[in-house]
Amino acid sequence: MNDTEKHPGPGPDAERRDPTTHFGFRDVPVGEKKKLVDQVFSSVAGKYDLMNDLMSFGIHRVWKRYFVGTSGVRRGDRVLDLAGGTGDIAALMHERVGSDGEVVLGDINAGMLRVGRDRLTDRGRVAGLRYVQLNAEALPFPDASFDLVTIAFGLRNVTDKQAALGEMHRVLKVGGRALVLEFSEVKSDVLRPLYDFHSFSVLPRLGKLFANDAESYQYLAESIRKHPPQDELKAMMEAAGFARCSYRNLSAGICAIHSGYRI
């Protein structure tokens, strides 16, 4: 299923309408979404890690460690981490692939990529790490380049998710694995209203208080609700050519890990 919708109608006026997609709860022209998302992450890059800790009470670090710990990555593997942001996943992967492996941290936003590069460089992480500004919908790598492709909390911001999944499949080696860690559909009836209150009442206030940017965090909350839920994303991965697709809910479905293989 493509995230982009067309709205045809009778007559020549319909043919001239631009296709639209969602930006949070708003419909915007497809061509504008990348620019709007770029503005959001340029705004939040400097406070991104602090806000993640505040938003999730630090649990995002547990999710990420579990995500990497169950990835099956081995020494010598070549890993592509998409929407790699401030480098959390890349740093954890780098520990596992060792000096014989390589981790490529890719992000469409220059500000986020810069923060990630500076953080990892300050930690002495230099060898075996590369940084590439890229669009997940059109990856600048040959076919069958990576043993593992990951994207953590980034797929929901991609305009054409189906194209991105197809590109992830294309650049994987045969037998390689794709992993998606993303916010998903909460399965607990007790937790759901609390989660909604936190998302739409608390989160924008935290954004205003600590990052002076309530609107970006309102968008991030809305983008979670617009992201395909678990079974729909699994079907999208299958449509992209992945085999043995599965998912695992974390924290009652607040987020989920989706997995698929290229065979």
Secondary structure, DSSP 8 states (H G I E B T S, - for coil): --S-B----SSHHHHHS--EEEETTEEEEHHHHHHHHHHHHHHHGGGHHHHHHHHHTTHHHHHHHHHHHTS---TT-EEEEET-TTSHHHHHHHHHH-TT-EEEEEES-HHHHHHHHHHHHHTT--TTEEEEE--TTS-SS-TT-EEEEEEES-GGG-S-HHHHHHHHHHHEEEEEEEEEEEE-----TTHHHHHHHIIIIIHHHHHHHHHS-HHHHHHHHHHHHHS--HHHHHHHHHHTT-EEEEEEEEGGGTEEEEEEE--
